[in-house]
Amino acid sequence: MRTLALPASLEAALRSGHPWVYRNHLPEAGLRTGDVVRVEAGNAAAYGVYDGAGSIALRLFGERPTRELIAERVAAALALRAGLPAAGNDAYRLINGEGDFLPGIVCDRYGRFAVMKAYAAGVERFLTDVAREVGARLRLKGVALRGGLADDEEDAEAGDERGASGPGRGAHGLTALWGELPPPELTVTENGLRFVADPWRGQKTGLFLDQRDNRQLVRRLAAGRRVLNLFAYNGGFSVYALAGGAEAVVSVDVSRPALEAAERNVALNPASGEHSALAADIFEALPRWAQQEQRYDMVVLDPPSLANNATQRRRAQRAYLRLNRDALRLVEPGGLLVTASCTAQVAPEQFREVVAEASRAAGVRVQIVADQGHALDHPVPLSFPEGRYLKFLVLRVL
């Protein structure tokens, strides 16, 4: 095993357990993807796995990543989620990559199946061991790998699904790692509500599980309100708003297949409020709706990631400014704007600043009612602020 010297300036990060080493900090060493190396910086040391592509060269495990260490960390991750099924959930994050000290590996549960993704080619050597531990401990029917590699740098969880395919896998195919493959569709339960998950073709591993707790908050706040759900995707926030007693919900997305999925999910859950779906380019439609003086008691704004790398940060901030300004103009006085960002390159404080600027541009004053992030099954190490990619604000318009 090779031992490599890192710049002494990285000693504090290495000692605190930061899970990444960027390529510009790694000496040229002729490593191959998947090589396990020991790195030292000052008096600190850690073991990591090399990845030959992307700006993150090493994913660090701290200790040497043996089969026994992998099993211990999987067991610890599953123990953290042990109470979720009793709360009416059979769809949730089992392993959150860096957040569970298994960098580059995520695993989500959908009923009796689990779906994994690898966010670095170097960690593929551990996937079968992780799948075996998850499947056997939870007595699942199967654990599958969603292909291909999601080559981004947001953290173990990506804001989009881009990246090259791994060997023998299509961009949206599944490979059985343990047991059998899941069917094309699975009906799962989240906080007692039912959703159709598509582990083969849906975003991420099938659903956006990181917003579960935020959807529950919308449920608590929705009673009697007229709700506009923008970038609705499969209608997650719409289902929760209706379950919370919303008077009416309009789901808007540019994708007609997404809206069809939203209507299916709404139909799975009894509700007294009305639901309608509208296909529209939200960037184009919002100013027009504001000019028409359309108004809602709650507007949910949950766009996809707006930047793939740091060079696109300013562009993303401008887009968030425009979206939030126009969305605020649709909110009745006393109503709520629920706004989210999954763009890792926009830090939480930057997102709050953009939303504050948007409120000034819209000519309204707002109060922060809630400031949240990922669901509780998406832990993040204190030493890894990059992992806190999801920002979620509830604002009351005065």
C-alpha positions in Angstrom: 0.0 0.0 0.0 1.3 3.4 -1.0 1.7 6.2 1.6 1.4 9.8 0.2 2.4 13.1 1.8 -0.3 15.8 1.6 0.3 19.5 2.2 0.7 20.3 5.9 -2.1 22.8 5.5 -4.5 19.8 5.3 -3.6 18.4 8.7 -6.6 20.0 10.4 -9.0 18.7 7.8 -7.5 15.3 7.9 -7.6 15.2 11.7 -11.3 16.4 11.8 -12.4 13.6 9.4 -13.1 15.6 6.2 -13.8 12.9 3.6 -12.3 14.4 0.5 -8.9 15.2 -0.9 -9.0 17.2 -4.1 -6.8 16.3 -7.0 -4.7 19.5 -6.8 -3.6 18.5 -3.3 -2.5 15.0 -4.3 1.1 14.4 -5.6 1.5 12.6 -8.9 1.8 9.0 -7.9 0.7 6.8 -10.8 -2.4 5.5 -8.9 -5.2 3.5 -10.5 -8.9 3.9 -9.8 -9.8 1.8 -6.8 -6.3 1.8 -5.2 -6.4 2.1 -1.4 -3.7 4.5 -0.1 -2.6 6.0 3.2 -2.2 9.7 3.3 -0.4 11.9 5.8 -0.5 15.6 6.6 1.6 16.8 9.5 0.8 14.4 12.3 -2.6 13.3 10.9 -3.2 10.2 8.7 -6.1 8.5 7.0 -6.9 5.8 4.4 -8.7 6.5 1.2 -9.7 5.2 -2.2 -8.4 6.8 -5.3 -10.6 7.9 -8.2 -9.0 8.8 -11.5 -11.8 11.1 -12.7 -13.2 14.3 -11.4 -11.7 16.9 -9.0 -12.1 14.7 -5.9 -9.1 12.3 -6.1 -9.6 10.5 -2.8 -12.6 9.5 -0.7 -11.3 9.0 2.8 -12.6 6.2 5.2 -10.3 7.3 8.1 -9.4 3.7 9.0 -8.3 1.1 6.4 -11.5 0.1 4.5 -11.6 -3.6 5.3 -14.6 -5.8 4.9 -15.0 -5.8 8.7 -15.0 -1.9 8.8 -17.6 -1.8 6.0 -19.8 -4.2 7.9 -19.5 -2.1 11.1 -20.4 1.1 9.3 -23.4 -0.4 7.6 -24.6 -1.7 10.9 -24.3 1.7 12.5 -26.1 3.4 9.6 -29.0 1.0 9.8 -29.2 1.4 13.6 -29.7 5.1 13.1 -32.8 4.5 11.0 -34.3 1.8 13.1 -37.3 3.9 14.2 -38.4 5.0 10.8 -40.6 2.0 9.8 -42.7 2.5 13.0 -43.4 6.1 11.9 -45.2 5.0 8.7 -42.1 4.9 6.4 -40.9 2.1 4.2 -39.0 4.5 1.8 -36.0 6.3 3.3 -32.2 6.7 3.1 -30.3 3.8 4.6 -26.7 4.9 3.8 -25.9 8.6 3.2 -22.4 8.3 1.8 -20.0 10.6 3.5 -22.6 11.2 6.2 -22.4 7.6 7.3 -18.6 7.4 6.8 -19.0 5.3 3.6 -18.0 8.0 1.1 -19.3 7.9 -2.4 -22.0 5.3 -1.6 -25.7 5.9 -1.1 -28.4 3.3 -0.5 -32.2 4.0 -0.3 -34.9 1.6 0.9 -38.1 1.1 -1.1 -40.3 -1.4 0.7 -38.6 -4.8 0.5 -35.9 -3.6 -1.9 -33.0 -1.2 -1.7 -31.3 0.8 -4.5 -27.7 1.9 -4.4 -25.8 4.5 -6.3 -22.0 5.0 -6.5 -20.7 8.6 -6.7 -17.1 7.6 -7.4 -15.6 4.8 -9.5 -13.1 4.0 -6.8 -15.7 2.8 -4.3 -17.3 0.2 -6.7 -15.0 -2.5 -5.1 -17.1 -2.1 -1.8 -20.6 -2.2 -3.3 -21.2 -5.9 -3.1 -20.1 -6.0 0.5 -22.4 -3.1 1.4 -25.3 -4.7 -0.5 -24.9 -8.0 1.2 -24.9 -6.4 4.7 -28.0 -4.3 3.9 -29.9 -7.1 2.4 -29.2 -9.7 5.0 -29.6 -7.4 8.0 -33.0 -6.0 6.8 -34.2 -9.3 5.2 -34.9 -7.6 1.9 -35.9 -9.2 -1.4 -33.1 -7.5 -3.2 -30.4 -4.8 -3.4 -29.7 -3.3 -6.8 -27.2 -0.8 -8.1 -28.5 2.1 -10.2 -26.1 2.9 -13.1 -24.1 4.8 -13.9 -21.8 6.8 -11.8 -23.2 10.2 -10.7 -20.1 12.2 -11.3 -20.7 15.4 -9.3 -19.2 17.1 -6.3 -22.2 18.1 -4.2 -21.5 15.4 -1.6 -22.5 11.7 -1.4 -25.9 12.9 -2.6 -26.1 14.6 -6.0 -28.4 17.4 -7.2 -28.6 15.8 -10.6 -28.1 12.4 -12.2 -25.3 13.0 -14.7 -22.2 11.0 -15.2 -20.7 8.3 -17.3 -22.1 4.8 -17.1 -20.1 2.2 -15.3 -19.0 -1.1 -16.9 -22.0 -3.1 -18.3 -24.6 -0.6 -17.1 -26.8 1.8 -18.9 -27.3 5.3 -17.5 -30.6 4.3 -15.9 -30.3 0.5 -15.6 -30.2 -1.6 -12.5 -27.8 -4.4 -11.7 -28.7 -6.9 -9.0 -26.0 -6.9 -6.2 -27.9 -9.1 -3.7 -31.1 -11.0 -4.2 -33.5 -10.0 -7.0 -34.2 -6.9 -9.0 -37.1 -4.6 -8.0 -40.1 -4.3 -10.4 -40.4 -1.2 -12.5 -42.7 0.4 -10.0 -43.1 0.1 -6.3 -45.8 1.6 -4.1 -44.2 2.8 -0.9 -45.3 4.7 2.2 -43.8 7.9 3.6 -45.3 9.4 6.8 -48.4 7.3 6.2 -48.9 8.6 2.6 -48.5 6.4 -0.5 -46.3 7.1 -3.5 -45.3 5.2 -6.6 -41.5 5.0 -6.8 -39.7 4.2 -10.1 -36.3 2.8 -9.1 -35.4 2.1 -12.8 -36.0 5.6 -14.3 -37.0 8.0 -11.6 -34.8 10.8 -10.3 -32.0 9.8 -7.9 -32.9 6.3 -6.8 -36.6 6.7 -7.4 -37.8 9.5 -5.1 -36.5 12.7 -3.5 -36.2 11.2 0.0 -34.2 14.2 1.4 -37.3 16.4 1.5 -39.4 14.0 3.6 -39.4 16.0 6.8 -39.9 19.3 4.8 -43.0 17.8 3.1 -44.3 16.9 6.5 -43.9 20.5 7.6 -45.9 21.6 4.6 -48.6 19.2 5.6 -48.8 20.9 9.0 -49.1 24.4 7.5 -51.4 23.7 4.6 -54.9 23.6 6.2 -57.4 25.7 4.3 -54.8 27.2 2.0 -54.8 27.5 -1.8 -51.4 26.0 -2.8 -49.2 26.5 -5.9 -46.6 23.7 -6.2 -43.8 24.8 -8.6 -41.4 22.2 -10.1 -43.8 19.7 -8.7 -42.1 16.6 -10.2 -44.1 13.6 -8.9 -46.3 15.8 -6.6 -44.7 15.1 -3.3 -45.5 18.5 -1.8 -48.9 18.4 -3.4 -49.8 15.1 -1.8 -48.7 16.4 1.6 -50.5 19.7 1.3 -53.8 17.9 0.4 -53.3 15.5 3.3 -52.9 18.5 5.5 -56.3 19.9 4.5 -55.4 22.3 1.7 -58.4 23.7 -0.1 -56.9 23.4 -3.5 -53.5 22.5 -5.0 -52.1 23.3 -8.4 -49.0 21.2 -9.4 -46.8 22.8 -12.1 -44.0 21.2 -14.0 -42.5 21.4 -17.5 -42.6 17.6 -17.8 -46.0 16.0 -18.6 -44.8 12.6 -17.5 -43.9 14.1 -14.1 -47.4 15.6 -13.8 -49.0 12.3 -14.7 -47.0 10.7 -11.9 -48.2 13.5 -9.6 -51.8 12.9 -10.4 -51.3 9.1 -9.8 -49.8 9.9 -6.4 -52.6 12.3 -5.5 -55.1 9.6 -6.4 -53.5 7.1 -4.1 -54.2 9.3 -1.0 -57.7 10.4 0.1 -58.1 14.1 0.3 -61.1 16.6 0.3 -59.2 19.4 -1.5 -59.1 19.9 -5.3 -56.0 19.1 -7.4 -55.1 20.2 -10.9 -51.9 19.8 -12.9 -50.4 22.3 -15.3 -47.5 21.8 -17.8 -45.6 25.1 -18.0 -42.2 26.7 -18.3 -42.0 28.1 -14.8 -39.4 30.7 -15.5 -41.6 32.1 -18.3 -44.9 31.7 -16.6 -44.2 33.3 -13.1 -43.9 36.9 -14.3 -47.1 36.5 -16.4 -49.1 35.1 -13.5 -47.9 37.9 -11.3 -49.0 40.5 -13.9 -52.4 38.7 -14.0 -52.5 39.2 -10.2 -52.9 35.5 -9.5 -52.6 34.9 -5.8 -52.1 31.9 -3.5 -52.0 31.3 0.2 -48.9 29.1 -0.1 -46.4 28.8 -3.0 -43.9 25.9 -2.9 -40.7 26.5 -5.0 -38.5 23.5 -5.2 -36.4 23.7 -8.5 -33.8 21.2 -9.5 -30.1 21.9 -9.0 -29.2 25.0 -10.9 -25.4 24.6 -11.0 -23.2 21.6 -11.8 -19.9 23.2 -10.5 -18.6 26.3 -8.8 -18.1 28.2 -12.0 -21.9 28.2 -12.4 -22.6 29.6 -8.9 -23.4 33.2 -9.9 -25.7 32.0 -12.7 -27.6 29.9 -10.1 -27.9 32.8 -7.7 -29.4 35.0 -10.4 -31.9 32.3 -11.2 -32.8 31.8 -7.6 -33.3 35.6 -7.3 -35.6 35.7 -10.2 -37.6 32.7 -9.2 -38.1 33.8 -5.6 -38.9 37.4 -6.5 -41.6 36.3 -9.0 -42.9 33.6 -6.6 -43.2 36.2 -3.7 -45.4 38.3 -6.0 -47.9 35.5 -6.1 -48.3 35.1 -2.3 -51.2 36.7 -0.5 -50.4 38.9 2.5 -50.2 36.6 5.4 -49.4 33.7 3.1 -46.3 31.5 2.9 -43.5 31.0 0.4 -41.9 27.6 0.8 -38.5 27.8 -1.0 -35.8 25.3 -1.4 -32.3 24.9 -3.1 -30.5 21.6 -3.7 -27.6 23.4 -5.4 -24.5 22.6 -3.3 -22.5 25.4 -4.8 -24.9 27.9 -3.2 -24.2 27.9 0.6 -27.0 28.3 3.1 -26.0 31.9 4.0 -25.8 32.7 0.3 -29.3 31.3 -0.3 -30.7 33.3 2.5 -29.1 36.5 1.1 -30.6 35.8 -2.3 -34.0 35.3 -0.9 -33.7 38.5 1.1 -32.7 40.3 -2.0 -35.7 38.7 -3.8 -38.1 40.0 -1.1 -36.8 43.5 -1.6 -37.1 43.3 -5.3 -40.7 42.0 -4.9 -41.5 44.9 -2.6 -42.6 42.7 0.3 -41.4 42.1 3.9 -41.1 38.5 5.1 -40.5 36.5 8.3 -38.6 33.3 8.5 -41.0 30.7 9.9 -38.7 27.7 9.4 -35.1 27.1 8.3 -34.5 23.4 7.7 -32.4 21.1 5.6 -32.3 17.3 4.9 -34.5 14.7 6.5 -33.1 13.0 9.6 -31.9 10.0 7.6 -29.5 12.2 5.7 -26.9 12.9 8.5 -23.8 15.1 7.7 -20.5 15.1 9.7 -19.8 18.4 11.4 -16.4 18.5 9.6 -18.1 18.2 6.2 -20.2 21.4 5.5 -20.2 20.6 1.8 -22.6 17.8 2.6 -25.4 20.3 3.6 -26.5 20.8 0.1 -30.3 21.2 0.8 -31.6 24.5 2.0 -35.3 24.9 2.9 -37.0 28.1 4.1 -40.6 28.8 5.0 -41.3 32.6 4.8 -44.4 34.5 5.9 -45.3 37.4 3.6 -46.3 40.4 5.6 
